Amino acid sequence: MQVNYATLEQTIAALTAGEQDEVALMATLACEIHHADQRFDWTGFYRVTEPELLKIGPYQGGHGCLVIPFSRGVCGACARSGAVQLVDDVDAFPGHIACASSTRSELVLPVRNAAGDLLGVLDIDSDQPAAFTAQDATALQAILDKVFAQAIRS
């Protein structure tokens, strides 16, 4: 089952209309995105809680890492650079943090509010190698940008 991003975007827009609380938005998106595609084995947010530090936020799937510094892993690389990280083979990524031994590929996207502040990252893991495409990254980033433009730090 591949994601129908147009339908996913409409569903998320309807569910989040008028909501400004970033944690409520993250919880809703984690659920909707996770259940949109069977490639998505773990779907969740890591929130910027201190300078150079991410802490786990709302997610779907097994346990995630509780704390990730900007200096480590795929999520840290996304937070540090502000760029999407599309990783076909996590074992080949220098400094990858293995929160789950089943993870084979990963897609991490920056989450920003309307002011451009980095709120965190969206991390999607798959137990399949090379599970994600540039199309996934583009479509999901567009959804994140629209939804979090309305966010106010909680």
Residue pairs with C-beta under 8 A, 6 or more apart in sequence:
1 37
1 38
2 37
3 36
3 37
3 136
3 139
4 36
5 139
5 140
5 143
8 32
8 33
8 36
8 139
8 143
9 139
9 142
9 143
9 146
11 32
12 28
12 29
12 32
12 143
12 147
13 146
13 147
15 28
15 32
16 25
16 28
16 29
16 147
16 150
18 150
19 25
19 28
19 150
20 150
20 151
20 152
21 151
21 152
21 154
22 47
22 113
22 119
22 148
22 151
22 152
22 153
22 154
23 47
23 57
23 58
23 154
24 154
25 147
25 148
25 150
25 151
26 45
26 47
26 57
26 58
26 111
26 120
27 58
29 45
29 122
29 143
29 144
29 147
30 43
30 44
30 45
30 57
30 58
30 59
30 60
31 58
31 60
33 40
33 43
33 122
33 124
33 140
33 143
34 40
34 42
34 43
34 60
34 61
35 60
39 126
39 128
39 131
39 132
40 124
40 125
40 126
41 61
41 100
41 102
41 103
41 125
41 126
41 127
42 59
42 60
42 61
42 62
42 64
42 99
42 100
42 103
42 123
42 124
42 125
43 59
43 60
43 61
43 122
43 123
43 124
43 125
44 56
44 57
44 58
44 59
44 60
44 61
44 64
44 122
44 123
45 56
45 57
45 58
45 59
45 111
45 120
45 121
45 122
45 123
46 54
46 55
46 56
46 57
46 64
46 68
46 75
46 79
46 120
46 121
46 123
47 54
47 55
47 56
47 57
47 119
47 120
48 54
48 79
48 118
48 119
48 120
49 55
52 69
52 70
52 71
53 67
53 68
53 69
53 70
54 67
54 68
54 69
54 70
54 75
54 76
54 79
54 120
54 121
55 66
55 67
55 68
56 64
56 65
56 66
56 67
57 120
61 100
61 125
62 100
63 99
63 100
64 99
64 100
64 123
65 73
65 97
65 99
68 75
68 76
68 97
69 76
70 76
70 79
70 80
71 80
72 95
72 97
73 93
73 95
73 96
73 97
74 85
74 87
74 90
74 93
74 96
74 97
74 106
74 108
74 123
75 85
75 97
75 108
75 121
75 123
76 95
76 97
77 83
77 85
77 95
77 108
78 84
78 85
78 108
78 109
78 110
78 121
79 110
79 118
79 120
79 121
82 110
82 118
83 110
84 107
84 108
84 109
84 110
84 137
84 141
85 106
85 107
85 108
85 109
86 107
86 132
86 133
86 134
86 137
87 93
87 96
87 105
87 106
87 107
87 108
88 105
88 129
88 130
88 132
89 104
89 105
89 129
89 130
90 96
90 98
90 103
90 104
90 105
90 106
93 106
99 125
100 125
102 127
103 125
103 126
103 127
104 126
104 127
104 128
104 129
104 131
105 125
105 126
105 128
105 129
105 130
105 131
105 132
106 123
106 124
106 125
106 126
106 132
107 123
107 124
107 126
107 131
107 132
107 136
107 137
107 140
108 121
108 122
108 123
108 124
109 121
109 122
109 137
109 140
109 141
109 144
110 118
110 121
110 141
110 144
111 118
111 119
111 120
111 121
111 122
111 144
111 148
112 118
112 119
112 145
112 148
113 119
113 148
113 149
113 151
113 152
113 153
114 148
114 149
114 150
114 151
117 153
119 148
119 151
119 153
122 140
122 144
124 132
124 140
126 132
